[in-house]
Amino acid sequence: MRLEWLEDILAVAETGSFSEAAERRHLTQSAFSRRIRIIEDYVGAELFDRARKPVQLRPTTEDQRERIVFAASLLRQLLADLRRGDRRRANRLVIASQHALTTALTPAILQSVQARHEDVFVRLRSANLDECFAMLLARQADIALVYRIHGNEHPIEADYIETLPVGMDRLIPVCSRAAVGIIETARLPEGLPVIAYPAEVFFGQVFEREIMPRLGLAAGVVPKVETALTLAALEMAAVGIGVAWVPASLSAPHVQRGGLVDLSSRLPSCDLQVTAVRLAGAAGRAEVAVWEVLRSLHPQDVS
């Protein structure tokens, strides 16, 4: 039984729909239906009750659902371990980078790595903060590059990880030059128009804990748009929708060109520490080499 077949079965079980399962598995519905038939032919039994809506597993399949989940998990881990071993032999490294860092500071960090180790091949995966740590724990990434507020701990217990500070950044408020007057508007009952982040993402939490308490606006803020993407927040600030709090490293080119105005002299900002994180324990040659490069970096090297 192939891993993709097990995942196909689980996709139908979880969605109750062949069309939704096909979309989840990135296949056309006809191709997915053919594959389901191939699986059933291989097993020698029908796995789904197609007469019911939503589609359900047949009782005999449902009885084995936990074993299917377990088998799929084992196969995924086996594949991950094999690929990880292959990466180490081939001198390859996977780095998970928080989205906002991927387009700003991470390229400079990788430039330092390549300058000293041209033979190291880096696969860069961009993700949100939680996903970066999830990839570390699942051993789908060797090193994560993420933001941290000074004094705050990472979500993984310190005994299980090694952490290095590799740079500094700052979360600053910006808006379009044409919209600078919205600071004055904030004194009106409507409040300050902002481009907000969801509460569950890192910058949403930073805004709530570090920025909001220091705003001191009687009318508060008025979220105009909410997005988890800092690049999107930056672009929406540039077209005048409201004030966005974005990393200074990301907004610097826009501020220098005059498309955005840095409002940190009038509104609160927050220091951000750029950190490299890896699981504690044995490491491959490429990981050791890159970690030593990161250890040698100073905040001014990448800021």
SULLINUR-V258526 format. One record per residue. N is the residue number from 0. RES is the residue in one letter. PSI is psi as a letter, one per 20 degrees, with the letter a starting at -180 (999 if undefined). OMEGA is omega in whole degrees, 0 to 359 (* if undefined). Layout:
N:RES:PSI:OMEGA
N:RES:PSI:OMEGA
This chain:
0:M:p:183
1:R:q:180
2:L:g:183
3:E:h:177
4:W:g:178
5:L:g:180
6:E:h:175
7:D:g:180
8:I:g:181
9:L:h:179
10:A:g:178
11:V:g:180
12:A:h:184
13:E:h:182
14:T:h:184
15:G:j:184
16:S:p:177
17:F:h:181
18:S:g:179
19:E:h:177
20:A:g:179
21:A:g:178
22:E:g:179
23:R:h:183
24:R:j:176
25:H:l:177
26:L:q:171
27:T:q:182
28:Q:h:181
29:S:g:179
30:A:h:180
31:F:g:179
32:S:g:178
33:R:h:181
34:R:h:177
35:I:g:178
36:R:h:178
37:I:g:179
38:I:g:182
39:E:h:176
40:D:g:180
41:Y:g:180
42:V:h:183
43:G:k:180
44:A:q:174
45:E:p:184
46:L:i:186
47:F:q:174
48:D:n:184
49:R:i:181
50:A:i:183
51:R:q:177
52:K:p:0
53:P:r:180
54:V:p:180
55:Q:q:173
56:L:q:172
57:R:q:184
58:P:g:181
59:T:h:177
60:T:g:180
61:E:h:179
62:D:h:182
63:Q:j:187
64:R:g:180
65:E:h:179
66:R:h:177
67:I:g:178
68:V:g:182
69:F:g:180
70:A:g:179
71:A:g:179
72:S:g:179
73:L:g:181
74:L:h:178
75:R:g:181
76:Q:h:178
77:L:g:179
78:L:g:180
79:A:g:181
80:D:g:179
81:L:g:180
82:R:h:179
83:R:g:178
84:G:h:179
85:D:h:178
86:R:g:183
87:R:g:180
88:R:h:182
89:A:j:179
90:N:l:179
91:R:q:183
92:L:p:175
93:V:p:177
94:I:p:174
95:A:p:184
96:S:p:176
97:Q:q:189
98:H:g:185
99:A:h:179
100:L:h:187
101:T:h:183
102:T:i:184
103:A:f:187
104:L:h:183
105:T:g:178
106:P:h:179
107:A:h:178
108:I:g:180
109:L:h:176
110:Q:g:177
111:S:h:179
112:V:g:183
113:Q:h:180
114:A:h:183
115:R:h:183
116:H:m:182
117:E:h:184
118:D:i:180
119:V:p:176
120:F:p:182
121:V:p:170
122:R:o:183
123:L:p:178
124:R:p:181
125:S:p:184
126:A:r:173
127:N:r:188
128:L:g:181
129:D:h:180
130:E:h:178
131:C:g:180
132:F:h:178
133:A:h:178
134:M:h:176
135:L:g:183
136:L:h:179
137:A:j:182
138:R:k:172
139:Q:i:175
140:A:q:180
141:D:h:181
142:I:q:174
143:A:p:174
144:L:o:188
145:V:r:174
146:Y:q:172
147:R:q:172
148:I:p:182
149:H:p:180
150:G:i:178
151:N:q:180
152:E:q:173
153:H:q:185
154:P:i:176
155:I:p:181
156:E:p:186
157:A:h:181
158:D:h:186
159:Y:i:184
160:I:r:169
161:E:p:183
162:T:p:176
163:L:p:170
164:P:p:184
165:V:i:180
166:G:r:178
167:M:q:177
168:D:a:180
169:R:p:175
170:L:o:187
171:I:q:176
172:P:p:178
173:V:q:173
174:C:r:179
175:S:q:179
176:R:h:181
177:A:i:185
178:A:j:181
179:V:h:181
180:G:i:180
181:I:i:175
182:I:h:177
183:E:h:179
184:T:h:182
185:A:i:178
186:R:i:179
187:L:r:184
188:P:h:183
189:E:h:181
190:G:a:183
191:L:o:178
192:P:p:182
193:V:q:170
194:I:o:190
195:A:r:172
196:Y:q:175
197:P:q:184
198:A:h:185
199:E:i:181
200:V:r:187
201:F:g:183
202:F:h:173
203:G:g:178
204:Q:h:178
205:V:g:180
206:F:g:182
207:E:h:186
208:R:h:189
209:E:h:185
210:I:g:185
211:M:g:182
212:P:i:183
213:R:j:182
214:L:g:178
215:G:k:179
216:L:p:182
217:A:h:183
218:A:i:179
219:G:b:181
220:V:q:178
221:V:o:177
222:P:p:178
223:K:h:179
224:V:q:175
225:E:p:178
226:T:q:176
227:A:i:185
228:L:o:180
229:T:h:178
230:L:h:178
231:A:g:178
232:A:g:179
233:L:g:181
234:E:h:179
235:M:h:173
236:A:h:182
237:A:h:180
238:V:j:171
239:G:j:181
240:I:h:180
241:G:a:178
242:V:p:177
243:A:p:173
244:W:o:184
245:V:q:177
246:P:p:179
247:A:h:180
248:S:h:182
249:L:h:185
250:S:i:187
251:A:g:180
252:P:h:180
253:H:g:179
254:V:g:180
255:Q:h:179
256:R:i:179
257:G:j:180
258:G:h:178
259:L:q:177
260:V:p:176
261:D:o:183
262:L:j:187
263:S:i:174
264:S:i:182
265:R:h:180
266:L:q:184
267:P:q:175
268:S:r:185
269:C:p:177
270:D:q:178
271:L:p:175
272:Q:p:176
273:V:p:184
274:T:q:170
275:A:p:184
276:V:p:173
277:R:r:177
278:L:q:178
279:A:q:177
280:G:a:184
281:A:q:180
282:A:q:178
283:G:r:184
284:R:g:182
285:A:g:180
286:E:g:179
287:V:g:182
288:A:g:181
289:V:h:180
290:W:h:179
291:E:h:174
292:V:g:180
293:L:h:180
294:R:h:183
295:S:i:182
296:L:q:174
297:H:q:182
298:P:h:182
299:Q:i:181
300:D:h:185
301:V:j:183
302:S:999:*
